[in-house]
């Protein structure tokens, strides 16, 4: 669900907070996408070896939330670009979470599980933009950066779930 906020609110927020034009919005989204792609391609394996899956997932949450705190209070556009390397940490959590989730389901149920997971992602891609755009237009005139607090709240709800998971070792 949290991934939907960026595509939904980033350009609105960039324009409202920094008066970005299409070029700067595109550059910022491209930089964000590049950071995420590089992080997901190269960091999850070493991170899991160093921190374990739970630690990697929580590190991803923490990195994203730290970057979002900067964005909540950012007064100038360059601050967004400066925090992009911290967003890289957010990219390590998703592959670790997907690996963990797949291992928690018996081999015979993998197809059904992947179908449910795909359905959940599709549902989030419907509900997320509606929820985040509505919230953005509520806070926009007073504090556009407050939208990023809502993302941090979703992560805060996810932390106890991650901590409560019973981890099975990789086979």
C-alpha positions as CSV (number, residue, x, y, z in Angstrom):
1,X,0.0,0.0,0.0
2,X,2.8,2.4,0.9
3,X,4.3,2.2,-2.6
4,X,1.2,3.8,-4.1
5,X,1.6,7.1,-2.4
6,X,4.7,8.1,-4.4
7,X,3.0,7.8,-7.8
8,X,-0.1,9.4,-6.5
9,X,1.2,12.3,-4.4
10,X,4.8,13.0,-5.4
11,X,4.2,15.3,-8.3
12,X,1.4,17.2,-6.4
13,X,3.6,17.6,-3.3
14,X,6.7,18.6,-5.4
15,X,4.7,21.3,-7.1
16,X,3.0,22.5,-3.9
17,X,6.0,22.4,-1.6
18,X,8.8,23.5,-4.0
19,X,7.0,24.8,-7.1
20,X,8.7,22.1,-9.2
21,X,7.9,22.0,-12.9
22,X,7.6,18.8,-14.9
23,X,11.4,18.5,-15.3
24,X,12.1,18.6,-11.6
25,X,9.3,16.2,-10.8
26,X,10.6,13.8,-13.5
27,X,14.2,14.1,-12.2
28,X,13.1,13.5,-8.6
29,X,10.9,10.5,-9.5
30,X,13.7,9.1,-11.8
31,X,16.3,9.5,-9.0
32,X,13.9,7.7,-6.6
33,X,13.2,4.9,-9.0
34,X,16.9,4.5,-9.8
35,X,17.8,4.3,-6.1
36,X,15.0,1.7,-5.5
37,X,16.1,-0.4,-8.5
38,X,19.8,-0.4,-7.4
39,X,18.9,-1.2,-3.9
40,X,16.6,-4.1,-4.7
41,X,19.2,-5.4,-7.2
42,X,22.3,-5.3,-5.1
43,X,21.6,-4.9,-1.3
44,X,19.0,-7.5,-0.1
45,X,21.3,-10.5,-0.3
46,X,24.2,-8.9,1.7
47,X,21.7,-7.2,4.1
48,X,20.0,-10.5,4.9
49,X,23.3,-12.2,5.5
50,X,24.3,-9.4,7.8
51,X,21.0,-8.6,9.6
52,X,18.8,-11.6,8.9
53,X,15.4,-11.3,7.3
54,X,13.6,-9.6,10.2
55,X,16.5,-7.1,10.6
56,X,16.5,-6.4,6.8
57,X,12.8,-5.8,6.7
58,X,13.0,-3.4,9.7
59,X,16.0,-1.7,8.3
60,X,14.0,-1.1,5.1
61,X,11.2,0.4,7.1
62,X,13.5,2.5,9.2
63,X,15.4,3.8,6.1
64,X,12.2,4.8,4.4
65,X,10.8,6.4,7.5
66,X,13.9,8.4,8.1
67,X,13.8,9.7,4.5
68,X,10.1,10.5,4.9
69,X,10.8,12.6,8.0
70,X,13.2,14.7,6.0
71,X,10.5,15.1,3.3
72,X,7.9,16.0,5.9
73,X,9.9,19.0,7.0
74,X,11.8,19.8,3.7
75,X,11.8,23.4,2.9
76,X,13.8,23.2,-0.3
77,X,13.8,20.8,-3.2
78,X,17.5,19.9,-3.0
79,X,16.7,18.2,0.4
80,X,14.7,15.6,-1.4
81,X,17.6,14.7,-3.7
82,X,20.0,14.7,-0.7
83,X,17.9,12.1,1.1
84,X,17.6,9.7,-1.8
85,X,20.4,7.5,-0.7
86,X,18.5,6.9,2.5
87,X,15.5,5.8,0.5
88,X,17.9,3.1,-0.9
89,X,17.6,1.4,2.5
90,X,13.9,1.1,2.0
91,X,14.5,-1.0,-1.1
92,X,16.1,-3.8,0.9
93,X,13.1,-4.7,2.9
94,X,10.7,-5.7,0.2
95,X,12.7,-8.6,-1.3
96,X,13.3,-9.9,2.2
97,X,9.6,-9.7,3.1
98,X,8.7,-11.5,-0.1
99,X,11.2,-14.3,0.6
100,X,10.0,-14.7,4.1
101,X,6.3,-14.8,3.0
102,X,7.0,-17.4,0.4
103,X,8.8,-19.6,2.9
104,X,5.9,-19.4,5.4
105,X,3.6,-21.1,3.0
106,X,3.8,-24.9,2.2
107,X,5.2,-25.8,-1.2
108,X,1.8,-27.2,-2.3
109,X,0.1,-23.9,-1.6
110,X,2.6,-21.6,-3.3
111,X,0.4,-21.0,-6.4
112,X,-2.6,-20.1,-4.3
113,X,-0.4,-17.9,-2.1
114,X,1.1,-16.1,-5.0
115,X,-2.5,-15.5,-6.4
116,X,-3.6,-14.1,-3.1
117,X,-0.5,-11.9,-2.9
118,X,-1.1,-10.6,-6.5
119,X,-4.7,-9.9,-5.6
120,X,-3.7,-8.0,-2.4
121,X,-1.2,-5.9,-4.5
122,X,-4.0,-5.2,-7.0
123,X,-6.4,-4.2,-4.3
124,X,-3.7,-1.9,-2.8
125,X,-3.2,-0.3,-6.2
126,X,-6.9,0.6,-6.2
127,X,-7.4,1.6,-2.5
128,X,-4.0,3.3,-2.0
129,X,-4.3,6.1,-4.6
130,X,-7.8,6.8,-3.5
131,X,-6.9,6.9,0.2
132,X,-3.6,8.9,-0.2
133,X,-5.0,11.4,-2.8
134,X,-8.0,12.1,-0.6
135,X,-5.7,12.6,2.4
136,X,-3.3,14.8,0.4
137,X,-6.1,17.1,-0.6
138,X,-7.2,17.3,3.1
139,X,-3.7,18.4,4.3
140,X,-2.5,20.2,1.2
141,X,-3.4,23.8,2.0
142,X,-2.0,23.6,5.6
143,X,1.0,21.3,5.3
144,X,1.6,19.3,2.0
145,X,4.5,17.4,3.6
146,X,2.1,15.8,6.1
147,X,1.1,13.2,3.5
148,X,4.4,11.5,4.3
149,X,3.4,11.1,7.9
150,X,0.5,8.9,6.7
151,X,3.0,6.6,5.1
152,X,5.1,6.4,8.3
153,X,1.9,5.5,10.2
154,X,1.3,2.5,7.8
155,X,4.9,1.4,8.5
156,X,4.3,1.8,12.2
157,X,1.3,-0.5,12.0
158,X,3.5,-3.1,10.1
159,X,6.3,-3.2,12.6
160,X,4.4,-5.2,15.3
161,X,3.3,-7.6,12.5
162,X,6.9,-8.2,11.4
163,X,8.1,-8.6,15.0
164,X,5.4,-11.1,15.7
165,X,6.2,-13.4,12.7
166,X,7.5,-16.8,13.5
167,X,10.5,-17.2,11.2
168,X,11.3,-20.6,9.6
169,X,14.8,-21.0,8.3
170,X,15.5,-21.3,4.6
171,X,15.5,-24.9,3.5
